Amino acid sequence: MNGNIPTNLHKPTRYQIRLQGHLGPQWTNWFEGLTIQLNEAGETVLTGSVTDQAALHGLLKKVRDVGLPLLSLNCLDSDQTMSL
């Protein structure tokens, strides 16, 4: 199987998404189930479980709609890292 895709696609997978810029607290409901952390480098870090690839694509659409540049997408449940 391709090394960039988690090997168990039927199990929720934890991801970390880094965005350039800070999201305000009003976005907590929009990203329900994800932890939103703001760091000193001026980035927002979203972390949480995603049920499957379709849910991941939906999450990435939400990220796009927010309008902050996507810095990276990391799969936390495996040794694989997908950086953009």
Backbone hydrogen bonds, N-H to C=O, Kabsch-Sander energy under -0.5 kcal/mol:
donor,donor_aa,acceptor,acceptor_aa,energy
5,I,2,N,-1.4
9,L,7,T,-0.9
11,K,8,N,-0.9
13,T,50,V,-2.6
15,Y,48,G,-2.8
16,Q,74,N,-2.6
17,I,46,L,-3.1
18,R,72,S,-2.3
19,L,44,T,-2.9
20,Q,69,P,-2.8
21,G,19,L,-0.6
21,G,42,G,-2.7
27,W,24,G,-1.8
28,T,25,P,-1.7
31,F,27,W,-1.8
32,E,29,N,-1.2
34,L,31,F,-2.3
35,T,47,T,-3.4
37,Q,35,T,-0.6
37,Q,45,V,-2.4
39,N,43,E,-2.7
42,G,39,N,-1.6
44,T,19,L,-2.1
45,V,37,Q,-3.3
46,L,17,I,-3.0
46,L,44,T,-0.5
47,T,35,T,-2.0
48,G,15,Y,-2.0
50,V,13,T,-2.6
56,L,52,D,-2.0
57,H,53,Q,-2.4
58,G,54,A,-2.0
59,L,55,A,-2.4
60,L,56,L,-2.4
61,K,57,H,-1.7
62,K,58,G,-1.7
63,V,59,L,-2.2
64,R,60,L,-2.3
65,D,61,K,-2.3
66,V,62,K,-1.5
67,G,63,V,-1.0
67,G,64,R,-0.7
68,L,63,V,-0.6
71,L,18,R,-3.1
71,L,69,P,-0.5
72,S,18,R,-1.4
73,L,82,M,-1.3
74,N,16,Q,-3.1
76,L,14,R,-2.8
76,L,74,N,-0.6
77,D,14,R,-0.8
82,M,73,L,-0.6
83,S,81,T,-0.7
